[in-house]
Amino acid sequence: MRLLSLLGLCCASPLLFATDVTGSQDLALVPRMPDAQIVDYRPVAEMERTYPLGSIRRISGQLRFDGQVTARGQTTAVTYELPPEHSSAQAFTSAREALQKQGAQLLFWCQARDCGASSLWANDVFGNAKLYGADEQQAYLLLRLAAPQDNTLVALYGITRGNRRAYLHVEQFDASAPLGELLPTSATLLRQLKSTGELDLPALGGEPQPAWLTLLSRALNLDTTSRVSLSGRQAEAWRQALIGQGVRAARMEVASKETRGLHIDLLR
């Protein structure tokens, strides 16, 4: 009986006996998914780092993307292999929600083939071949932490490989100099609105700002079938300004809900 029990344990999932790579540890900002294993760990290192703000592609041997954040600072990276019962999408969502609860701002979010080739993310962006998988099974997100930690960025990359092994890569970047103003992409705002049902923009408490007005109008016009409600002290001013930018008036209403800054809820 003891022999049978031992054989049964030996045939169990490899993660049952898995241990984290030596010297590794979780990042304080992102909780670990239960039973996940650290399979790659890059301790704090000073370097110049570039994070894409758009789909990536290679043209004439050069990596290309529509936007980027480039700065020098300290980078720490952790790669988790997930247990079979959890997908990379689940781990990605859990990490995103944890960071958003801390007030982090989404700068760029892509999924599947909208991100570009997984091989480029794995090898050129993160330098980790473990992250190479199916293009349609990937997701990438770059976030900026809320003040006073607003010079810290967190990158998330989730991927499922052809062998069905799922991974979540988490990278924290602490810039050595102020990052200045960083704005999200319009597509990211729309993805966030449709995924979470809301956009919370506490910094937009005053009159409509031209840069944000352009971003929000473009985001709303990427899906002309959606309807939203705006709330906040200047909600009506934002509604009128968005109408002036080409968003149909019938798609927007003003709610009486009290909120800090501008808040947008998806109605349908």
C-alpha positions, 0 to 999 in steps of 0.5 A: 500500500505504501508503494502504491501511495508513493507511485500515486504521488510521483504521477501527480502534477509536477507543480505538487513538488515544485519550488520557487527558483532560489533567491526569488520572492513576490513583488509586494504590489501583486499577490501571487495566485494560489499554487503558482510557482516562480520559474524566473526571477530577475532581482533589482537592477539599474537599467534603461527600460522601454515599455511599448504603448502599442502593438509591436512588429518588426520592420527592416530588422527594427522593433516598431510600436506606436508609442513607448515609455523610455526611462532609466531606473530599477527593474525587478521581474518575476515570472510565474508558472500557473497551476493547470486549473488556472489560465493566464487570463485568470491570473492576468485579470487578478493582478490587474484588479489588485493594482487597480484597487490600489489606484493604478492608472492603465496606460496601455492594454492589449489582448491576443493578436492586437498585441502583435507577435508573442515572440517579440514580446518574449524575446525583445521586450522581456528577454524571457523565452518562457513567455513565447506562446500563441499570439491569440493567448496573450495579454499585456498591460502597462500601469502607473501607480497612484501618487506618491508612487507615480514614478513606478510602472508595473508591466503584466504579460500573460501567455499560454504556450502550445503545451498549455502551460500558462505563465504570468510575468510581472515587472516593476520599474521604479524610475530614477527621475520623474516620469512626467505626464503619461496618457493612456491610449484611446483603445485602452480606455475603451477596453477598460470601460467595456471590461470593468463597466466604468472609468474612474478619472479622479484627476479630471475634477476641473474644466475639460482638458483638451488632451483628455477630451481628445482621448475620451472622444476617440475612445467613445467613438471606437464603439458607437453603439455604447451608451454611458453616464457621466458623473462628477462636479463638471460632468455636464461640461464634459458632456457638452465638450464631448458632443463638440468632439463628435460624440452623439448626445443621445449616447451620454447622460449625466448622473447625480452620483457624487464622485471625485473627478470624472466618472464614466459608467457603461450603460450598455 
